[in-house]
């Protein structure tokens, strides 16, 4: 009641400020909002995983709504669907291993390169290497020559080490990291065996879903059993027991046998679909700068949570992740905004985008701005909506406000009627689709009502959405968009520098200012952009560069890069080797610190 009174009190003021901004018919809009959310988050849509049947059903629903609004496919296109190809997983295509005279059951690791290698086998314990920066001496390769050989390592980390040691070693026990360590030392293959003292003793490593799907630059497999250890005259159980104390001085050894590995990886390509349409301007656009304004939200979610980003507990495994707030709420808001603006005069075209693949790394929006059917430099502004259905204490967070100087005033004016307690954040480098448009130089805003305990769980259901406040988010954004649609001039883009801490406190970590492109499978780290004012930009790096080496460590993929950051130190320059247009170049990057 207090909020309603406040909105009525300011009715006259907002009319003067917003110049005939559209109003919502509250009952009709709320009814339609609930229908949108309940439909998209229903069991029938099965969590809307990118590339799935549920995604197709959601796309069909959205296309039906676009047609109802009178929207059209973008100029030059005949369909609202805009497909993009992505790598959805890996499977084994018939991997084989020969160890001496044995042919154990084998399976490729999900990140392995395909190929055949043979060579002498060297046992390297757990294959763990802890960077010197951690002030903890542990190197499984100390005293070993593995160049042009095949390394055998145990899965996991020492079982009997004290809690502190286990905590340190666990950070470097990821099999990708072990593969990188072997490759950096010249090994041409890696065999993983699960020791008899470990969980899943003697079993093969599953080929789990891997969102980046980039090869590790080495042939890597797991084998069942003891990995042929008895041929070396030793028991794997005894060898593992020696290592399990965590004593870093327990050395590896040559196994006195050869191995041949043939790894066959089948990358599973799938197609995801953005759904994009537009409402044409109602008057000629020749007199306005940048004749497009865009709104968008991702409509995909996690399916049944099998992609590794679910936060469900064991009791919820394989259940439909409904994604009512994330992001049926944002999708419904975009539909409602388009519905309101469809009834208004428009000096600009309104682009309406529903992105897929956001949960896998902004795949859909990145595909759109990489090959845009509408020139990105003709888009005056982009407004994004991600998780806007759980307003608490009347607070609404608006991020990316630093991308143009016009935003604070527009938000203040529009909020007179909406009446939110706004939290403004300049930073556009957010883990949502606004990042794609910011990297393309488009002034942006993204709306967000906060995280909650149902995030990425099956319990994110429609009954928990605050529909009245969800509609208020739409009202606020519609008022802003109306001003953008009516103005002759377009907002000027401002490149935001990443806010950094000054250092000297605990809890800081390395900051390089790079924005990886997770959607493209290349050898190296492809930069989707660099953060304004950050170390990467200062080093001369830019979008499209491919980092292949940093601080002496070769980089085959984004995982290698993440691990290599452990070698860097705040304030100490590091050599970076990168490719630009196929040309090999070098620069020096000096990392800084941030929270």
C-alpha positions in Angstrom: 0.0 0.0 0.0 2.9 2.4 0.8 4.5 1.7 -2.6 1.2 2.2 -4.4 0.7 5.6 -2.7 4.2 6.7 -3.6 3.5 5.8 -7.3 0.2 7.7 -7.4 1.8 10.7 -5.7 4.4 11.0 -8.5 2.0 10.3 -11.4 2.0 14.0 -12.6 5.7 14.4 -12.3 6.5 11.3 -14.3 4.1 12.4 -17.1 6.1 15.6 -17.4 9.5 13.8 -17.3 8.8 10.9 -19.6 6.7 12.5 -22.2 3.9 10.0 -22.8 5.8 6.9 -21.7 3.6 3.9 -22.0 1.8 2.5 -19.0 1.0 -1.1 -18.3 -2.5 -2.5 -17.8 -1.6 -4.1 -14.5 -4.1 -6.9 -14.3 -3.6 -8.0 -18.0 0.2 -7.6 -17.8 0.5 -9.6 -14.6 -1.6 -12.4 -16.0 0.5 -12.5 -19.1 3.7 -12.3 -17.2 2.7 -15.3 -15.0 1.7 -17.2 -18.1 5.1 -16.6 -19.7 7.1 -17.7 -16.7 4.9 -20.7 -15.9 5.1 -21.9 -19.5 8.8 -21.5 -20.0 9.6 -23.0 -16.5 7.2 -25.9 -16.9 8.2 -29.6 -16.8 7.3 -29.8 -20.5 10.1 -27.6 -21.4 12.6 -29.7 -19.5 14.9 -26.9 -18.3 15.5 -25.4 -21.8 19.0 -26.8 -22.2 20.7 -25.3 -25.3 20.3 -27.6 -28.2 17.6 -29.7 -26.6 14.0 -30.5 -27.4 13.1 -28.2 -24.5 15.0 -25.3 -26.1 13.0 -25.9 -29.3 9.7 -25.8 -27.4 10.7 -22.6 -25.7 11.8 -21.1 -29.1 8.5 -22.0 -30.6 6.6 -20.3 -27.8 8.7 -17.1 -28.1 8.2 -17.0 -31.9 4.5 -17.3 -31.4 4.6 -14.4 -29.0 6.7 -12.3 -31.4 4.2 -12.9 -34.2 1.3 -11.9 -31.8 3.1 -8.6 -31.2 3.5 -8.0 -34.9 7.3 -8.4 -34.9 9.2 -9.4 -38.0 12.4 -11.4 -38.7 15.4 -9.1 -38.9 16.0 -7.5 -42.4 17.4 -10.0 -44.8 16.2 -13.0 -42.8 13.1 -15.1 -43.2 13.0 -16.7 -39.8 13.1 -15.6 -36.2 15.4 -18.4 -35.4 19.2 -17.7 -35.7 21.2 -20.9 -35.3 24.7 -21.2 -34.0 26.9 -24.3 -33.7 28.6 -25.2 -30.4 30.5 -28.2 -29.0 28.2 -30.0 -26.6 30.5 -32.7 -25.3 32.9 -35.5 -26.3 32.7 -39.2 -26.6 35.2 -42.0 -27.1 35.5 -43.1 -30.7 37.5 -46.3 -30.0 40.6 -45.6 -27.9 43.1 -48.4 -27.4 46.2 -48.8 -25.3 49.0 -51.4 -25.4 51.2 -51.6 -22.3 54.1 -54.0 -23.0 52.2 -57.2 -23.8 48.9 -56.1 -22.2 45.9 -54.4 -23.7 44.0 -53.0 -20.8 40.5 -51.5 -21.1 41.0 -47.8 -22.0 39.1 -44.6 -22.5 40.2 -41.2 -23.7 39.9 -38.3 -21.4 37.4 -35.6 -22.5 40.1 -33.1 -23.2 42.6 -35.4 -25.0 43.9 -34.7 -28.5 43.1 -37.4 -31.0 46.2 -39.3 -32.3 48.6 -42.2 -31.9 51.8 -42.0 -29.8 54.2 -44.6 -28.6 57.2 -44.5 -26.3 58.8 -45.5 -23.0 56.6 -45.2 -19.9 57.7 -43.2 -16.9 55.6 -43.4 -13.7 55.3 -39.8 -12.2 53.4 -40.6 -9.0 50.3 -38.4 -8.8 51.5 -36.1 -11.5 51.2 -33.1 -9.2 53.1 -29.9 -9.6 52.5 -27.0 -7.1 53.7 -23.6 -8.4 56.5 -22.0 -6.4 54.3 -19.0 -5.7 52.4 -21.2 -3.3 55.5 -21.7 -1.1 54.9 -25.4 -0.9 57.4 -27.7 -2.6 55.8 -30.5 -4.5 56.9 -31.6 -7.9 56.1 -35.2 -9.1 58.5 -34.7 -12.0 61.6 -33.9 -9.9 64.5 -35.9 -11.2 62.5 -37.5 -14.0 63.2 -37.2 -17.7 59.9 -37.5 -19.6 60.7 -35.8 -22.8 59.2 -37.7 -25.8 58.0 -40.4 -23.4 54.6 -41.4 -22.0 53.8 -40.5 -18.5 51.7 -42.6 -16.2 50.1 -40.9 -13.2 47.6 -41.7 -10.4 44.2 -40.1 -10.3 43.4 -37.8 -7.4 46.0 -36.8 -4.8 47.7 -38.5 -1.8 45.2 -40.2 0.4 46.9 -40.1 3.8 48.3 -36.6 3.8 47.3 -34.2 6.6 44.4 -31.9 5.9 46.4 -28.8 5.1 48.6 -30.7 2.6 45.5 -32.3 1.0 43.9 -28.9 0.7 46.9 -27.5 -1.2 47.4 -30.6 -3.4 43.7 -30.9 -4.3 43.9 -27.5 -6.1 46.3 -29.0 -8.6 44.8 -32.5 -8.9 42.5 -31.7 -11.8 43.4 -34.0 -14.7 43.6 -31.1 -17.1 46.3 -29.6 -14.9 48.1 -32.9 -14.7 48.0 -33.1 -18.5 49.4 -29.6 -18.8 52.2 -30.4 -16.4 53.1 -33.5 -18.5 53.0 -31.6 -21.7 55.1 -28.7 -20.4 57.9 -31.2 -19.6 57.9 -32.7 -23.1 55.8 -35.8 -22.6 53.8 -36.9 -25.6 51.2 -38.9 -23.9 49.6 -39.4 -20.4 48.0 -42.5 -18.9 45.9 -42.2 -15.8 45.3 -45.1 -13.5 43.0 -45.0 -10.4 45.0 -46.6 -7.6 43.7 -49.4 -5.3 43.7 -47.0 -2.3 41.7 -44.3 -4.0 37.9 -43.9 -4.6 36.7 -45.8 -7.7 39.8 -48.0 -7.5 40.8 -49.5 -10.8 38.0 -47.8 -12.7 38.2 -45.8 -15.9 37.7 -42.0 -15.7 34.3 -40.9 -17.0 34.1 -38.7 -20.1 32.4 -35.9 -18.3 30.9 -32.9 -20.0 33.4 -30.1 -20.5 32.0 -26.7 -21.4 35.2 -25.3 -23.0 35.8 -28.5 -25.1 39.4 -27.6 -26.0 42.1 -30.1 -26.5 44.9 -30.2 -24.0 47.7 -30.5 -26.5 48.5 -34.1 -25.5 47.1 -37.5 -26.0 45.6 -38.5 -22.6 43.7 -41.6 -21.6 42.7 -43.6 -18.5 43.2 -47.4 -18.2 41.5 -50.0 -15.9 43.4 -52.1 -13.5 47.0 -51.5 -12.3 48.3 -49.9 -15.4 50.8 -52.7 -16.0 52.7 -51.9 -12.8 53.4 -55.5 -12.1 55.5 -55.7 -15.2 57.9 -53.4 -13.5 58.2 -55.8 -10.6 56.3 -53.6 -8.2 52.8 -53.6 -6.7 50.7 -50.5 -7.5 49.2 -50.7 -4.0 52.7 -50.5 -2.4 53.8 -47.7 -4.7 50.7 -45.7 -3.9 51.1 -46.3 -0.2 54.5 -44.7 -0.3 53.1 -41.7 -2.2 50.0 -41.3 0.0 51.9 -39.8 2.9 52.2 -36.6 0.9 56.0 -36.8 1.2 57.3 -34.7 -1.7 60.5 -36.7 -1.9 59.0 -40.0 -2.9 60.3 -40.2 -6.5 58.8 -41.6 -9.7 60.7 -44.1 -11.9 61.0 -45.5 -15.4 58.7 -48.5 -15.8 61.0 -50.4 -18.2 58.3 -51.0 -20.8 56.8 -49.2 -23.8 53.3 -48.2 -24.5 51.3 -47.3 -27.5 48.2 -45.1 -27.2 45.6 -44.5 -29.9 43.1 -41.9 -28.7 40.0 -41.2 -30.7 37.8 -38.3 -29.6 34.5 -37.5 -31.2 33.5 -33.9 -30.5 29.7 -33.6 -30.4 28.5 -30.6 -32.3 25.0 -29.3 -31.7 23.0 -26.4 -32.8 21.5 -23.8 -30.5 19.0 -21.1 -31.5 18.7 -17.5 -30.7 15.2 -16.1 -31.3 15.4 -12.6 -32.7 12.9 -10.2 -34.3 12.1 -6.5 -34.4 9.4 -4.0 -34.4 10.1 -1.5 -37.2 10.2 2.2 -36.6 6.8 3.9 -37.3 8.5 6.9 -39.0 11.5 7.1 -41.3 14.8 6.7 -39.5 16.9 8.9 -41.7 16.9 11.8 -39.1 18.1 9.7 -36.1 21.5 8.5 -35.2 21.9 4.7 -34.9 18.4 3.6 -35.8 18.3 0.5 -33.6 17.6 -0.1 -29.9 17.9 -3.6 -28.6 16.5 -5.5 -25.6 17.3 -9.0 -24.7 17.4 -11.9 -22.2 18.7 -15.5 -22.3 15.9 -18.0 -22.4 18.1 -21.2 -21.9 18.7 -22.9 -18.6 20.3 -26.1 -17.3 18.0 -28.9 -18.5 18.4 -31.6 -15.9 21.7 -30.2 -14.6 24.0 -32.6 -16.3 26.4 -30.0 -17.7 28.3 -29.5 -14.4 26.9 -26.1 -13.5 24.0 -27.3 -11.3 24.0 -26.6 -7.6 21.5 -29.3 -6.9 22.1 -31.7 -3.9 22.1 -35.4 -4.3 18.4 -35.7 -3.7 17.7 -33.4 -6.7 20.0 -35.1 -9.2 18.6 -35.4 -12.7 15.5 -33.3 -11.9 14.3 -30.6 -14.2 15.9 -27.3 -13.4 13.0 -25.0 -14.1 14.8 -21.7 -14.2 11.8 -19.5 -13.4 14.0 -16.6 -12.2 17.0 -17.7 -14.3 15.8 -16.6 -16.7 12.1 -17.1 -17.5 11.7 -13.8 -15.5 13.9 -11.8 -17.8 12.4 -13.4 -20.9 8.9 -12.5 -19.7 10.0 -9.0 -19.0 11.4 -8.6 -22.6 8.1 -9.8 -24.0 6.1 -7.4 -21.8 8.3 -4.4 -22.8 8.0 -5.3 -26.5 4.2 -5.6 -26.0 4.0 -2.1 -24.5 6.2 -0.5 -27.1 4.4 -2.2 -30.0 1.5 0.1 -29.3 3.6 3.3 -29.3 5.1 5.5 -32.1 8.8 4.6 -32.6 11.6 6.7 -34.2 13.9 3.7 -34.0 13.6 0.0 -34.7 13.3 -2.2 -31.6 15.4 -5.3 -31.8 14.1 -8.1 -29.5 16.6 -10.8 -28.7 16.2 -14.1 -26.8 19.6 -15.7 -26.4 20.5 -19.3 -25.9 23.8 -20.8 -24.7 24.2 -18.2 -22.0 24.6 -20.8 -19.3 27.4 -22.4 -21.4 29.4 -19.2 -21.7 27.3 -16.4 -23.5 27.4 -18.5 -26.7 24.3 -17.1 -28.3 24.8 -13.4 -27.7 28.5 -13.8 -28.6 27.5 -15.5 -31.9 25.1 -12.6 -32.6 27.6 -9.8 -32.1 30.4 -11.7 -33.9 28.3 -12.0 -37.1 25.5 -9.5 -36.6 22.7 -9.3 -39.1 22.3 -5.7 -37.9 25.5 -3.6 -37.9 26.4 -3.4 -34.2 27.6 0.2 -34.7 24.0 1.1 -35.6 22.6 -0.1 -32.2 22.1 2.9 -30.0 21.8 0.9 -26.8 21.1 -2.6 -25.4 19.1 -3.4 -22.2 19.5 -6.9 -20.7 17.4 -8.7 -18.2 18.7 -11.6 -16.2 17.1 -12.9 -13.0 14.7 -10.0 -12.3 11.9 -12.0 -10.6 12.9 -12.0 -7.0 12.8 -8.3 -5.8 13.6 -8.2 -2.1 13.3 -5.1 0.1 12.4 -3.1 -3.0 16.0 -3.2 -4.3 16.8 -3.4 -8.0 20.4 -3.6 -9.2 21.2 -2.0 -12.5 24.7 -2.8 -13.8 26.8 -1.5 -16.6 25.8 2.1 -15.9 29.3 3.3 -16.7 28.9 2.4 -20.4 27.3 5.8 -21.1 27.0 9.1 -19.3 23.3 9.3 -20.0 22.3 6.3 -17.8 22.2 7.8 -14.3 19.9 10.6 -15.3 17.6 8.4 -17.4 17.4 5.9 -14.5 16.6 8.6 -12.0 13.8 10.0 -14.1 12.3 6.7 -15.0 12.4 5.5 -11.4 10.2 8.3 -10.2 7.2 6.2 -11.1 8.7 2.8 -10.5 9.9 3.7 -7.1 12.7 1.2 -6.6 15.6 1.5 -4.3 18.1 1.4 -7.1 21.6 0.1 -6.7 23.7 1.4 -9.6 26.9 -0.4 -10.6 29.1 1.0 -13.3 30.8 -2.4 -14.1 29.7 -4.0 -17.4 31.9 -7.0 -17.1 29.2 -9.3 -15.8 28.6 -13.0 -16.3 25.6 -12.4 -18.5 24.8 -11.4 -22.1 25.5 -7.7 -21.5 29.2 -8.6 -21.6 28.9 -9.5 -25.3 27.3 -6.2 -26.2 29.8 -4.2 -24.1 32.7 -5.9 -25.8 31.2 -4.7 -29.1 31.1 -1.1 -28.0 27.3 -0.8 -27.4 26.0 1.3 -24.4 24.4 -1.2 -22.1 22.3 -1.7 -19.0 21.6 -5.0 -17.3 18.9 -5.5 -14.6 19.2 -7.9 -11.8 17.3 -8.5 -8.5 19.9 -10.6 -6.8 21.0 -14.2 -6.1 19.1 -16.6 -3.9 19.3 -20.1 -2.5 17.3 -21.6 -5.5 19.9 -20.4 -8.0 20.8 -23.2 -10.4 18.6 -25.7 -8.6 15.4 -27.5 -9.6 13.6 -25.4 -6.9 13.8 -22.2 -9.0 10.1 -22.5 -9.7 7.4 -20.0 -10.8 5.6 -19.9 -7.5 8.6 -18.1 -6.0 8.4 -15.2 -8.5 7.3 -11.7 -7.3 5.1 -10.9 -10.3 3.9 -7.5 -9.2 7.5 -6.3 -8.8 8.6 -8.1 -12.0 6.1 -6.0 -13.9 7.5 -2.9 -12.2 10.9 -3.8 -13.6 9.3 -3.8 -17.0 7.7 -0.4 -16.4 11.0 1.1 -15.4 12.8 -0.3 -18.5 9.9 0.7 -20.8 10.2 4.3 -19.7 13.9 4.3 -20.4 13.4 2.7 -23.8 10.7 5.2 -24.7 13.2 8.0 -24.2 15.8 6.2 -26.2 13.4 5.6 -29.0 12.3 9.2 -29.2 15.7 10.9 -29.0 17.4 12.1 -32.2 20.8 11.5 -30.7 22.2 8.2 -29.5 24.0 7.6 -26.2 27.8 7.8 -26.5 29.6 4.6 -25.5 32.1 4.9 -22.6 34.7 2.2 -22.1 34.7 1.3 -18.5 38.0 0.6 -16.7 37.9 -2.3 -14.3 37.8 -1.2 -10.7 40.8 -2.6 -8.9 42.0 -2.8 -5.3 45.2 -1.1 -4.4 46.8 -4.3 -3.1 48.6 -5.0 0.1 45.7 -6.9 1.7 45.0 -10.6 2.0 42.4 -12.2 -0.2 43.7 -10.6 -3.5 44.3 -12.5 -6.6 45.9 -12.0 -10.0 44.1 -9.7 -12.4 45.2 -9.7 -16.0 42.2 -7.9 -17.6 41.6 -10.6 -20.3 38.1 -11.7 -21.4 38.4 -15.3 -22.7 36.2 -16.4 -25.6 34.7 -19.7 -24.4 32.7 -20.4 -27.5 35.5 -21.0 -30.0 37.7 -24.0 -30.1 41.3 -22.9 -30.9 44.8 -23.8 -29.9 45.5 -21.2 -27.3 43.4 -18.6 -25.4 41.3 -16.6 -27.8 40.5 -13.2 -26.4 36.9 -12.2 -26.6 38.0 -8.7 -25.4 40.1 -6.9 -22.8 39.0 -4.9 -19.8 39.4 -1.2 -20.2 42.5 0.1 -18.4 43.5 -3.4 -17.3 46.9 -5.0 -17.7 46.0 -6.8 -21.0 45.0 -3.5 -22.7 48.1 -1.8 -21.3 50.2 -4.6 -22.8 48.6 -3.9 -26.3 46.5 -7.1 -26.3 43.1 -6.8 -28.0 40.0 -8.8 -29.0 40.8 -11.6 -31.4 44.4 -12.1 -30.2 45.3 -15.7 -29.3 47.6 -16.2 -26.3 49.9 -19.2 -26.9 52.4 -18.7 -24.1 52.7 -16.8 -20.8 55.5 -16.7 -18.3 57.2 -19.5 -20.3 54.2 -21.8 -20.1 52.6 -22.9 -23.4 48.8 -22.3 -23.6 46.6 -24.7 -25.5 43.3 -23.6 -24.0 41.5 -21.6 -21.4 42.3 -24.2 -18.7 46.1 -23.9 -19.3 45.7 -20.1 -19.0 43.9 -20.4 -15.7 46.6 -22.7 -14.3 49.4 -20.5 -15.7 48.0 -17.6 -13.6 49.4 -19.4 -10.6 52.9 -18.7 -11.9 52.3 -14.9 -12.1 53.0 -12.4 -9.4 51.4 -9.1 -8.8 53.5 -6.3 -10.2 56.0 -8.5 -11.8 56.2 -8.3 -15.7 55.6 -11.6 -17.6 56.3 -12.3 -21.3 53.2 -13.1 -23.4 53.4 -14.7 -26.8 50.3 -14.3 -28.9 49.0 -14.6 -32.5 47.3 -11.7 -34.2 46.1 -12.5 -37.7 48.3 -15.5 -37.7 51.4 -13.4 -37.0 53.4 -14.4 -33.9 54.0 -11.5 -31.5 55.4 -10.8 -28.0 54.5 -8.3 -25.3 55.0 -7.9 -21.6 52.0 -8.0 -19.2 52.2 -6.8 -15.6 49.5 -8.4 -13.5 47.7 -6.4 -10.9 45.5 -7.4 -8.0 41.8 -7.5 -7.3 39.4 -9.1 -5.0 
